[in-house]
Amino acid sequence: MPRMRNVARSLIGYRANAGTCDTCELRLDCTTSKTGRQILRHFDEEYVDRVKG
């Protein structure tokens, strides 16, 4: 579920809960953040992913 929207930059931000990342065995390969991983995606990135697939 999106945590933030930046309309000016056309971005949607997603953030995993810190507890989720802390228990994940892949955490060290994924993030070093103590507050959980954050991912920013462009509004149209889902469409681009579908076209590429």
ZIWOTA-V10631 format. One record per run of one state. SS is the DSSP state (2 for helix, 1 for strand, 0 for the rest). FROM is the first residue (numbers start at 1). LEN is the number of residues. Records with the same first field share a line. If there is no record, write none. Layout:
# ZIWOTA-V10631
SS = FROM-LEN, FROM-LEN
This chain:
# ZIWOTA-V10631
0 = 1-3, 7-4, 16-2, 24-3, 31-7, 43-2, 53-1
1 = 4-3, 11-5, 38-5
2 = 18-6, 27-4, 45-8
